[in-house]
């Protein structure tokens, strides 16, 4: 037989596009349309329904950027349509290629009952099935004219990302507002042909199955009467029954489809729009659940569930029913799908605490899986946190985006810094927006790395990013793929059902140790410095507020612990750790609001801290108490306590012979040359120089920064090819306090001011930097070339630190040219090390070279300060920023931990006469207390969380400064751990031995 495959494939496309799909709605009549545009921000539903609209028509322009228009559509079902299925087809001006990224609507009945959402791939509303004829139609559409930010030519700077700059030009034109007859037989024929046509493309060209499908399609197309598609559709479908009923091979890959709508809690839209996106999507999904008995939908992010409950109670009622039926599944157990690189230890823990508690309180559901399909890489401390929250599985898809190296597994055990292993799955479909296309299903089967030892994978199915969710077309395709020759099999399942099967079939899954580094989106560690600083400051203010409030609640009976305030503030901070807010990849509106929110959070937390410290200090004394919130003794003040400070030693400043100044405190001697650069940082006791020979530290460097795509997200390795050292100084002079040096530099349109100081009794050179930043597409770093030979260095992460190579032996190491740290990076030779600590930066790079002069190694660490991408926020980071860093020569890892806390938790001075002993003490500095608080249940119990911080075993006694009744080891949700050994008691203290980086939570009842 002649090979006519390509002829039939081309025929299929044209007949589908031009004849069959248009015949889904063979008859239609226009609806009457009127519109009212809300002034300003969205209005409550009842106000939108009550507004008096003005007549409009198809073709009319509507919708200024970010505005809300309330359309009213009315009509009557023709009597001759009796017995037929009737739908309203409501096209607001959609581009079908942009679901979730443009205008959307939520349809209501006149009584305010939500019907379903409208989006580019979901434009229908069922009116009657069957119709009786004569039915009145009266619907309202709350339509959001969200502008298109990420257009066909992506990453172009735009002012549309903030209502304040977006203008008022209408964004859309009404395209269709009709009542129409829905021909389900034709619709089913479209699904048949799409499934078989897509399958055909994926089958081997010489396979018998491909030819069988080709011939069946050919016969079906022959059976279609192009002048009477609706009348001939049953005959065409009959020609396809044979190839659609042939079962899959027994060895076929098995896909668990999970209904899904990954909704970014903010990205190319503000937070307030996400509230409506979630309402639209959940309305659609609850409607689908009612119509499709096999369909299961999973939604993560407790914050989004809370929004529905608070803002859309009528939708919430439908959601609760679907959850009770086991069809609408809470997933992930986190407050939001957060970034996991930058959130601090406690914040990462609280993502699970607040997320899991919400689902437990509302539905009695305990999540076993962490669900993070789109997060930009995963910190090495995360497995222990997942386990400590009572979970055991992780799902993500994002690592498939890595540019350099292909990850070797899709199902594996991920081992964190403490040895905890979490069963992990990367869906080989390589998307969290699976639409059940044949190419996606075939890719999942072919791509699956663990073939031969495992055969299950998961496919998150539905339009996401901007929401929308699963469609009836996806469900129909999945039904045909349930057991179809030549395809992987597809079955709707919950995430838990998938993981149970996958874990059971793969008991000896391979192990990946250490971070899951995404070889992409590295610049998210630096973009939007103001947002990152707000996050870091909020985390530490929350630590202080909980510590001092708990101490005051125990010691000062008149002080009431602010349970509700702290709960609300934590949720606000956790929301802003979402993986497009904290990483700096959202529109200007989002970051403008974030800065305001962080300022309000700081004001409220400072008020809580001040009130607690006032209650503790008492009113009688006139002395100055120093409150120490760090987990280490500081200038004689105990950790978690308050007393007068005692500082030994003094610092001096002198002029340098060649220009510049020398700072000396008897422990550390620092030379700053006439350029304002550090040319020597000499550890006097160790007789050791820190700065590499012939080099200068504290060197600002600026690079051109224009990545190939994803401007706010990416920095490409070629940025290093051009660099300008900012060595010219306008002024280098003693600082105001006479023991510091002030350096001012101007470059481009910007100004950089630094104050370098050396405190008495300190091995720390403090560097305060202020940048008035007005550059475009530039990258500012601060370089420290160190005279140290180190093949690896440590970066702080949650509840410990993680080592990375300084060399580039392999492509895996070379790809980590920009990486994340929390409060410190540390490198050392045996017996001597150096730390660079910071108060608000995350991105950094470390490189090494060998000097020709003496064959010594120079290891250079550079802190990333600022970028200036123009998409999606064209004004990213313009303005004034302040950073604090400290160079700590002679530092061991314990010194790095201590100094990292010190720079982030400045002392507070309060007038009072009553010294404040710590609520708890630990007798081993290797044990770091990350939280002291009262139990969330309001019992008054004291909860203490701590971990081993140096990577070794540590024994310590934790002593309480109050009478203790019982002591329990708990999970992060403060529930007793059934398998935990009872801690060794000694009076009001407990003695424990911790493994490297082990995390422990204790709950102490007050006797």
BELLIN-V961994 format. One record per helix or strand. SS is the DSSP state (2 for helix, 1 for strand). FROM is the first residue (numbers start at 1). TO is the last residue. If there is no record, write none. Layout:
ss | from | to
SS | FROM | TO
SS | FROM | TO
//
This chain:
ss | from | to
2 | 5 | 25
1 | 28 | 30
1 | 32 | 37
2 | 45 | 50
1 | 54 | 56
1 | 61 | 62
1 | 68 | 76
2 | 79 | 81
1 | 86 | 91
1 | 104 | 109
1 | 114 | 119
1 | 122 | 122
1 | 124 | 128
1 | 136 | 144
2 | 159 | 161
1 | 172 | 173
1 | 176 | 181
2 | 184 | 202
2 | 208 | 223
2 | 229 | 244
1 | 254 | 259
1 | 263 | 263
2 | 271 | 291
1 | 297 | 299
2 | 302 | 311
2 | 313 | 324
1 | 328 | 330
1 | 338 | 338
2 | 345 | 363
1 | 369 | 371
1 | 378 | 378
2 | 382 | 388
1 | 393 | 395
2 | 398 | 401
1 | 411 | 415
1 | 421 | 425
1 | 434 | 434
2 | 438 | 447
1 | 451 | 451
1 | 454 | 454
1 | 456 | 461
1 | 463 | 463
1 | 465 | 466
1 | 469 | 469
2 | 472 | 483
1 | 489 | 492
2 | 495 | 505
1 | 511 | 513
1 | 516 | 516
2 | 522 | 525
2 | 529 | 555
2 | 563 | 575
1 | 578 | 578
2 | 588 | 617
1 | 624 | 627
1 | 634 | 634
1 | 637 | 637
1 | 642 | 643
1 | 652 | 655
1 | 661 | 664
1 | 668 | 672
1 | 678 | 683
1 | 688 | 689
1 | 691 | 691
1 | 697 | 697
1 | 699 | 704
2 | 717 | 721
1 | 724 | 725
1 | 731 | 734
1 | 740 | 747
1 | 750 | 758
1 | 765 | 773
1 | 778 | 786
1 | 792 | 797
1 | 800 | 805
2 | 811 | 814
1 | 819 | 820
1 | 824 | 829
1 | 832 | 838
1 | 843 | 850
1 | 857 | 867
1 | 879 | 889
2 | 893 | 904
1 | 908 | 911
1 | 916 | 916
1 | 920 | 922
1 | 927 | 934
1 | 942 | 948
1 | 954 | 960
1 | 964 | 970
1 | 976 | 976
1 | 984 | 986
1 | 989 | 994
1 | 999 | 1006
//
